[in-house]
Amino acid sequence: MFGKKKEDQKVLLGNLVEGLPVHEGMDLIVKMTPDGAAIMIPSSKQNFDINISKLTSVESYSETDVEKIISQSAPGMIIGAAAFGILGAMVGGRVKTKDKKVVTYFAVINYESDGKKQIVIETKDFFGAGQFVDYFKKLKPSFEPSSISL
């Protein structure tokens, strides 16, 4: 009521995977407004604007990788060797593996400009990517009929 009026936009921070004429891995700020998408690269101060009429879809995907972390216990090997000799060192210093899940999120912006084009952005913000996609769907709802013929 008394504060500053918020602009009608969603912001997503991420890194470029592909789709723009700059180096891959550059930090990006992507703003979705009712006018379209604005992609800013803070390090080189470049801006790319896509009109809302050219945007065809915005999607979010995730990729899960499982890393195996292998570790060997040096203190366990020393204590095992002191207590039980060579056999104790082998048991105390055995190799242990742990699985670590790494989830990567991607935002994909599809647009028309002399043919179909795509910009892929990697982000760590799962909720921000989802809100970004939902905001685009609110701005430009799909009018495709969803009928299934059997």
N, C-alpha and C positions, 0 to 999 in steps of 0.2 A: 504494500500500500504506500509506504513512504520511501521505500528503497528504489534503486535503479531498476528499470524494466529490463528483464532478461531478453536477449535476442533469441529468436526462434532458430536454433541451430544445434547440431551435434558435432563434437570434435573427437577425432581418433588420432592417437599417436602411434607411430610404428616405423618400420624400416622398409625400404623399397626392395622388392624381390625382382620385379620386371615390369615393363610397360611404359617407362618414361626415358627420355634421352639424357639420363644422368647415370652416375655410377650406382651399381647395385649395392645395397646395404646402407644407403644414405638415410639419415633420420628425416621423417616426414611429419607434417601436421596436416590432417585432412579435415576440412570443415564441410558439412552438408547443411545447406540452407535451402529455403524455398526456390531460390534462383538457380541452384545447382551445386556442384562440388568444386571446392577450391583446395588445391594441393600446394602446400608451401614447404620449401626446403630451407630451413633456417641458416644452414652453414654457407650456402651459396646465394641466398636471398633471391631464389627463383620462385615464381608462382605459375601454376598451371590451373586454368579454369575450364570447367566443363559445364555447359548449359544444361538445365534440367531436361530440356527437350531431346538432347542427345544421349542422356543416360538411359540405358535399357534395363539394367539390373544391378543390384548390389547384394552380394552373398557373403556368408561367413562360413569358414571351414576350420576344422581342427585336425592336427596330426599328432599321434602319440608315438613316442619312441621309448623303448626300454633300454636303459644303459645298464650294463653289468659292471659293477665295481668290485674289483678283486683286491683283497688286502691280505697280508700275511702278518701275523702277530709276532714281532721280535721279542717283546717282553715274555710272551707265553713260551717262546722257544727257549729262552734263557732259564726261566723258572723250571720248565719241564726237564731241561738238561741237568740242572743242579739237583733236582729231586729224583729223577728216574734214569738218567743217562741219555744215550742216543735215542732210544725208543721214546722217552719222555719229550725230547726236543722235537722229534717228528710230530708227535701228537699235539704238543703245545704250540707249535709254530705252523700248524696246518693252514692251508689257504682257505679263506672265507670269501664267499661271493654274496653281494647284495644287489637287488634290482632297484633301480631308481627310474621312475616314470618322468619323462619330460614331455610336456604338452605344448605344442606351438599352435597359435591361432593365426588364421589368414583372413583378410578382407579382400574380396575380389570385386572390382568396379568394372562393369562392362558398359561400353558406350559405342556410338556410331560416329565415325569421322573418316570419310573415304574408305568405308568398309568397317567391319566389326573389329573393335580393339578392346584390350583388357589391361588393367593395372592391378598388380598383385602386391598387397602390403602385408608384411608380417608384424604381428602385434602381440604383446603380452597381456593385453586387457581384454579378457573374455567378455565381460559384461559390456564394456564400451563398444566392442565389435557388434554384439547383439543389438544394442540400442541404436547403433549407427544403421544397421540393416532395417530394423523396425521403423525408424524415422523415415528412411527412403520409401519404404512400402506405404507409409502414411501419406507422404507427399505425392507419390505416383503409384497408385494401386494398379494391380494387374487386371486387365479386362478380359483375359483369356477364359473361355468357357472351360469348366472342369467337369467334363462328362466322360464317363467310361463306358465303352461299348463292349458288350460281352458276346 
